Every structure is written in C-alpha cells, then in structure tokens.
Amino acid sequence: MKNEAYDLLAEAAGVSICLIEPREDFDECIVTLATRNDETFAVYDRDKVLSVLANEHGMGTEDAKEYFQFNMAHMWVGDGTWAFTEDLS
C-alpha cells in the first residue's frame, strides 16, 4: 500500500520521483517525500536501507555500507533523485 501511495502523490503533483529498486525491498525505507528547488524526491532512512542490504540482499554490515556509499548515497539519476536521513545522535 505504501508504494501505491507514493505513486499517487507523485502523479497528483505531476512529478516524476526516482525510487530505489527493487521497490518491494526499499519502499519500506521511505520516511517522507520532500521538495528541493521545485523538485519532489523520496527521502529514505539510511539505517533501514543498510539493514535491507545486509539482511535481504545477503551482504555483511561492511559490504552493505560500501555498496551503499558507492551505489546509492552519491548516485544522481536526474530530477527526483532520492536523499537519505542520517542519525546525528
């Protein structure tokens, strides 16, 4: 249901939001949608993404962090590219 809600919000706003695939694994990591310079994008919980990589994709903790840094955190796929929250505590 959650991924359908994001699809409906994006459609209603007339925007294209880039989401991390496979969505059935990573949509649960979305915490909100945000706007930057008239661009709407998904914001993911970094720790949840790392947990999915480690637990659902069979990576160890260090491999998950490395994969995340190189393949997700600094990736730019155009307007609507996602962002991540980070726990500052």
Backbone torsions as a table, in degrees:
resi	resn	phi	psi	omega
1	MET	NA	-38.4	-176.6
2	LYS	-61.1	-44.9	-178.8
3	ASN	-66.3	-32.3	175.9
4	GLU	-66.4	-35.6	178.3
5	ALA	-64.0	-42.3	178.7
6	TYR	-65.7	-38.7	176.9
7	ASP	-61.1	-44.7	-179.9
8	LEU	-65.4	-41.6	177.8
9	LEU	-62.4	-44.4	179.8
10	ALA	-63.8	-43.2	179.4
11	GLU	-63.4	-44.1	-179.6
12	ALA	-63.5	-35.6	-179.8
13	ALA	-82.1	-9.3	-179.5
14	GLY	69.4	33.0	-178.8
15	VAL	-122.2	161.0	175.4
16	SER	-108.1	122.3	-178.8
17	ILE	-111.1	127.3	176.5
18	CYS	-82.4	130.3	179.8
19	LEU	-122.8	149.6	-178.2
20	ILE	-76.5	133.5	178.4
21	GLU	-99.5	150.6	-3.9
22	PRO	-75.6	132.6	-175.4
23	ARG	-60.5	-33.0	-178.9
24	GLU	-63.9	-19.6	176.0
25	ASP	-93.3	-41.0	-168.7
26	PHE	-101.0	-14.5	178.7
27	ASP	-60.9	-30.7	178.9
28	GLU	-66.8	-13.4	-179.4
29	CYS	-90.8	-7.4	179.3
30	ILE	-73.3	129.9	179.1
31	VAL	-103.9	-26.3	179.5
32	THR	-170.3	172.4	167.6
33	LEU	-107.8	145.3	-179.3
34	ALA	-134.7	169.3	179.6
35	THR	-126.9	137.4	177.8
36	ARG	-139.4	120.0	179.4
37	ASN	49.6	51.1	-179.4
38	ASP	62.8	20.7	-179.9
39	GLU	-117.8	126.0	179.6
40	THR	-95.3	137.6	-178.6
41	PHE	-147.6	159.1	178.5
42	ALA	-84.6	142.8	175.5
43	VAL	-115.3	122.2	-177.4
44	TYR	-103.1	149.4	172.8
45	ASP	-79.8	113.1	-176.1
46	ARG	-55.4	-45.0	-177.9
47	ASP	-65.1	-36.9	177.3
48	LYS	-67.3	-39.6	177.6
49	VAL	-61.9	-45.1	178.2
50	LEU	-61.0	-38.8	178.4
51	SER	-64.4	-42.6	178.2
52	VAL	-62.6	-44.5	179.1
53	LEU	-59.9	-43.8	-177.9
54	ALA	-71.5	-44.1	-172.7
55	ASN	-89.8	-41.5	-176.0
56	GLU	-91.1	-23.7	-176.1
57	HIS	-111.3	10.4	171.3
58	GLY	68.5	25.2	178.4
59	MET	-98.2	148.1	170.2
60	GLY	-73.1	171.2	-177.6
61	THR	-58.3	-47.7	-178.3
62	GLU	-67.3	-40.4	177.2
63	ASP	-63.7	-39.4	178.3
64	ALA	-62.7	-43.3	178.9
65	LYS	-63.5	-43.4	179.8
66	GLU	-64.9	-46.2	178.3
67	TYR	-59.4	-45.1	179.8
68	PHE	-57.6	-49.3	-178.1
69	GLN	-60.5	-45.9	-174.3
70	PHE	-82.7	-28.0	-171.4
71	ASN	-115.2	-6.9	-176.8
72	MET	-132.6	-53.4	-170.9
73	ALA	-61.8	-38.1	-175.3
74	HIS	-109.3	13.8	-179.6
75	MET	-79.6	139.4	174.6
76	TRP	-126.3	119.4	-178.9
77	VAL	-116.7	20.1	178.0
78	GLY	105.5	-169.6	179.3
79	ASP	-56.0	137.4	179.9
80	GLY	89.9	6.2	178.4
81	THR	-63.3	137.7	-176.0
82	TRP	-64.4	169.2	173.6
83	ALA	-136.7	171.9	-177.8
84	PHE	-130.7	143.9	171.2
85	THR	-84.6	156.1	176.2
86	GLU	-139.2	132.9	179.4
87	ASP	-73.4	120.3	-177.4
88	LEU	-94.2	1.6	-178.5
89	SER	-80.9	NA	NA
